[in-house]
């Protein structure tokens, strides 16, 4: 809070003290309203608020203690300093219990009071900044453990909220590395099944025989090497959620077996004839378009429709490019802590390149790049080394040419570079501001200045 923006309310039934306070505040640039009545001070606070209140404790009609209680019922955070000249320690302790920020003994020295005011305001400012940071993190980062504040991610979050509360089967689609398992975990963690198991199996990593044994379990002696009975993953996950990752890779016969188990909510272990009841929610994921596979006869339509009660698409990083700065910041913090590296973030050029890259591997690839840069860091400011390379990226060089006898001014370089980024961003100023590492207001101001100097 700037000094010129600070509004102080000062209340003391002594007119001389009020005059001295008003005169000193004028001298240092504080805006101060003085009152000889706590009731009048409270009326002003209720009507117009204040940045800080200084009050005496012993006053007729309404005491400072009563004023403090009323203020705290309206605003629990605004700094309130109390002045006391009677049994100072006891009164100060009581005032602090009621929510006073600090206290000063009367008669007070203004310079001492000013130090307390400045200290209280700094504490208040830090508290406000922490609260804003928490709100920002909650809104853009900590939603279901996923980071994103773009429209497509907000839409995804809304859909997850709705679907999580019911136990229907779900298909999650999206490119590799987009975070499909995070969505599946969110659907489980925010569902009525959250206290039961969440079991994951990669359907593309196992042969049909091994997949059947893993899912359904087997009896002792069912095949060579089956030395004891084994409960399958579907049985282990009963009551909870089974996440079938890369469901597009399973065979036609395995699809049939799974469909029967899902329909009957019962499985039969390999080598047994006795069915075992289960209670499962199935969430399947695929990086291929299952609907297209059904049309081509590569995936059973009946199994597809059994799974596809709700379809959730996870956007690729290219569809949510404006989330890249937040993702990078999160990964830098994560890996700096993990590897004990004193790093703060990427330099401007590296951030521009990170923003412009195609990221075919999506968030998984971005995370890998940031981790490698943190591990190999040699200074607090990270750079994206040439060895990493830019895949499918758009060049971000300005195109300005230099010669030995002509040197463009910094303003000209800045103007041409901003115009270049705006062209790349299709005129979208929010996107351009993100690439430039400035806020949109600053970008507007620079553009207005460029137009005025034409």
HELIX and SHEET records of a PDB file:
HELIX    1   1 UNK A    3  UNK A    5  5                                   3    
HELIX    2   2 UNK A   15  UNK A   28  1                                  14    
HELIX    3   3 UNK A   38  UNK A   48  1                                  11    
HELIX    4   4 UNK A   64  UNK A   74  1                                  11    
HELIX    5   5 UNK A   88  UNK A   97  1                                  10    
HELIX    6   6 UNK A  110  UNK A  140  1                                  31    
HELIX    7   7 UNK A  151  UNK A  164  1                                  14    
HELIX    8   8 UNK A  180  UNK A  189  1                                  10    
HELIX    9   9 UNK A  203  UNK A  205  5                                   3    
HELIX   10  10 UNK A  208  UNK A  216  1                                   9    
HELIX   11  11 UNK A  233  UNK A  236  1                                   4    
HELIX   12  12 UNK A  247  UNK A  249  5                                   3    
HELIX   13  13 UNK A  252  UNK A  264  1                                  13    
HELIX   14  14 UNK A  290  UNK A  295  1                                   6    
HELIX   15  15 UNK A  301  UNK A  307  1                                   7    
HELIX   16  16 UNK A  317  UNK A  323  5                                   7    
HELIX   17  17 UNK A  324  UNK A  338  1                                  15    
HELIX   18  18 UNK A  348  UNK A  356  1                                   9    
HELIX   19  19 UNK A  362  UNK A  375  1                                  14    
HELIX   20  20 UNK A  410  UNK A  424  1                                  15    
HELIX   21  21 UNK A  429  UNK A  436  1                                   8    
HELIX   22  22 UNK A  440  UNK A  452  1                                  13    
SHEET    1   A 5 UNK A  31  UNK A  35  0                                        
SHEET    2   A 5 UNK A   7  UNK A  11  1                                        
SHEET    3   A 5 UNK A  52  UNK A  56  1                                        
SHEET    4   A 5 UNK A  79  UNK A  84  1                                        
SHEET    5   A 5 UNK A 102  UNK A 105  1                                        
SHEET    1   B 5 UNK A 198  UNK A 202  0                                        
SHEET    2   B 5 UNK A 241  UNK A 245  1                                        
SHEET    3   B 5 UNK A 281  UNK A 286  1                                        
SHEET    4   B 5 UNK A 170  UNK A 173  1                                        
SHEET    5   B 5 UNK A 310  UNK A 313  1                                        
SHEET    1   C 2 UNK A 217  UNK A 218  0                                        
SHEET    2   C 2 UNK A 230  UNK A 231 -1                                        
SHEET    1   D 2 UNK A 266  UNK A 268  0                                        
SHEET    2   D 2 UNK A 275  UNK A 277 -1                                        
SHEET    1   E 2 UNK A 345  UNK A 346  0                                        
SHEET    2   E 2 UNK A 381  UNK A 382  1                                        
END                                                                             
